[in-house]
Amino acid sequence: MKTLLHVDMDAFFASVELLDHPEWTGRPLIVGAGPHERGVVSTCSYEARRFGVHSAMPSRTAYQLCPQAIFVYPRMERYEEISRKAFEVFEHYSPFVEGVSIDEAFLDITGSVHLFAGARELGEALREEIHRVCGITCSVGIAPNRLLAKIGSEQHKPNGLTMMPFDAEEIAAFLRDKPVSVLWGVGKATVEALKPYGIVTCGDIQRLSQAPGGAAMLSASLVDYAFGRCDDTVYWQEGDEKSVSREHTFGTDESDRETVRAKLLELVDEVGVSFREKKRWATVARIKLRDSAFNTITRQKQFDSPACDDFAFRKAALELFDNEHIDEVRLVGFGVSGIVDSPDASFQPLLFEDPSSSLREKRERLSAAMDSLRSRGYRLS
């Protein structure tokens, strides 16, 4: 049996701002667009959440709920800096690290537990090192699979650690009284759809699945999740320094292609912003798609010439995506690799000036201008 650890940085963007501005401690803090601008909340402190503020909320609405809050624009370069430090810490505890986002990761610590007094001691050591190195806190869940590790990290936020049960009967008992919304694939619509059948908790699913004919009413994956059965693989990538990527896991398996497409473009923009922090170009684009059964496919293509602008990234991502057809998407990701330090690297030199280089430079300047707008909390289509 494997031992997985899920780590989630607590209110990450807001925590970094409080790290740099300790005088704001204890006050509601909102990171995103200004209170009177068209834009959204990226994240907020726990003090602001008590007023009903949450991520993706229009900043104007957040201001109405909490006018006394401090509003600050996102500083992605600073957040990326702290994130890099955090991921370096993660690698002190396992070589198998799957970055889910800038502030969240799964670790396979099966082979590392013996280096500590136990899994809990490893988790506590990781949390302490994160606080010492990064100056902020994180929450950790340790479990035999991904679902339980994720649920565990949310049990005692902020700054908590939860050891989940490993025995099948104890797992089922732990989940029995939990609302079905804790399970992957169960969003607000599914919660409402299950209520007429008397299904409110995971225990309701467990009981119905064991009743005569009950299992036929439920999907196999939902039953598995209600009993805490799930994928136990950490999808790590070797040589993370050689690529830049972002992924998103949907709260419920997504069947609408336009929704997946829109999220893919958001990830493309995030990769672009991060990639352009340094003067470099990529030669390969790739997408990653995972379906409801956790089957994962990756597709990649080479750019016509080394690229770092949004236009080239988006074009490549959409070409790859439009060639794939998955009924229900659980995860979507985008990344670039084959990093070079010149737009002319690894391609055949020309005898005369390439007219496309002027267009490339214009696109790169426009992408940099859009990065500036994004850093102020504006959402660009």
Secondary structure, DSSP 8 states (H G I E B T S, - for coil): ---EEEEEETTHHHHHHHHH-GGGTTS-EEEES-TTSS-BEEEE-HHHHTTT--TTSBHHHHHHH-TTSEEE---HHHHHHHHHHHHHHHTTT-S-EEEEETTEEEEE-TTTGGGSSSHHHHHHHHHHHHHHHHSS-EEEEEESSHHHHHHHHTTT-SS-EEE---SHHHHHHHHHTSBGGGSTT--HHHHHHHGGGT--BHHHHHHHHHSTTTGGGS-HHHHHHHTT---------S-GGGEEEEEEEEEEEE--HHHHHHHHHHHHHHHHHHHTTSS-BEEEEEEEEEETT--EEEEEEEEEEEE-SHHHHHHHHHHHHHT---SSEEEEEEEEE--BSSTTTTS---SS--HHHHHHHHHHHHHHHHHHHHHTT----
